[in-house]
């Protein structure tokens, strides 16, 4: 069997097991056994010894034998039914069930387990970001809009900015997990007809059967009136939640790459690591690049699954199967791989504070323009005339510095000499010599972000100790 490249290279072992062919067969067999036990409890004639025989051979998974059966039967579920029954020596599983009673529920179980794992790792990412944000809440740096210097901010605020986007996505993901509806045992067209016949027309027992199955699947919510399949819009909602979570992580990684290119940061470069096979000096932000790549992959799977949403024919069909077999595991492998990469970066990254301070010093007269504008307005200047004066001088100084026509930034003196600006040099320098004033509410924003993350780590304390597989 050809391995999934995402699972092989990037995803953790835990999520790979959930979606592995062997893992799926085991989940199906566990589900069949749970259904048999529930049916027996409700009066269906299934010997306890038969259930025990199925349990004895549950882990005897021979994928080649199953594949051989499928080549003949051309039906994947029937091949797995026959394989399990032959191993156990009984024909007791799958009573009153249709293929989708098995596959949809098992796939939803895979989805739920994967979502819970993703949630835990997302909290771990946020915990690391919050720790970094607090440590760097007072480190001033040059903030950029349109990728050009804009105003000062703090490193902690920048990290909190991306973290808050991740936090918002986590809330959406958490809501999806806690309200995720299963299809349940609904039968061929959703009427539960075959289970009703099997249980002698007792609708109460049919409801009890469904309740016991939900308990086995560790879920409290189910659809009431579905057809052969659960709505595929739920798959879209699932992957969109992963995409939303990925967005903040991807933006963080892209900005870290930009900072690394400016010599302000590093995602970490370990002893023995190689950045380029041709250029020995290179220390590429390769893991951050990978994070951005995972975001593109998730967008692609989102597009694939969107094509299935709103395309259900009557009570259902199986045209969605081939798409979902690729997109669902692929999306979780990509999301998990991205989270693993993000945790690695957060564990190893660093920032060059001297370079950050030097850049701030270089650009500060420009970055202070809005503050100087407001101070001038407070001193009686006209906003538009002062704005024009600052702009004109700033452009001239910036061009002169870039062209090598001057080496010092003399914007402060130029503004002091301009009669349109009602500030003297001493007043202007008082502003420029107090860079911490430009932090404004940035430190408090970092603190607030960390406080919100703390609520999640309290709920999921294991996330604080989570270590990416690459560092184990």
Secondary structure as UniProt FT lines:
FT   HELIX           5..9
FT   HELIX           13..19
FT   HELIX           21..41
FT   TURN            42..43
FT   HELIX           48..56
FT   TURN            57..59
FT   HELIX           63..73
FT   HELIX           76..88
FT   TURN            93..96
FT   HELIX           99..135
FT   TURN            136..138
FT   STRAND          140..145
FT   TURN            146..147
FT   STRAND          148..154
FT   HELIX           155..178
FT   HELIX           193..198
FT   TURN            199..201
FT   HELIX           203..216
FT   TURN            217..218
FT   HELIX           233..261
FT   TURN            262..263
FT   STRAND          265..266
FT   TURN            271..272
FT   TURN            280..281
FT   HELIX           286..306
FT   TURN            307..310
FT   TURN            314..315
FT   TURN            319..320
FT   HELIX           321..348
FT   STRAND          350..351
FT   HELIX           353..367
FT   HELIX           369..378
FT   TURN            379..380
FT   HELIX           383..403
FT   HELIX           411..417
FT   TURN            419..420
FT   HELIX           425..432
FT   HELIX           435..439
FT   TURN            440..441
FT   HELIX           442..459
FT   HELIX           461..465
FT   HELIX           469..471
//
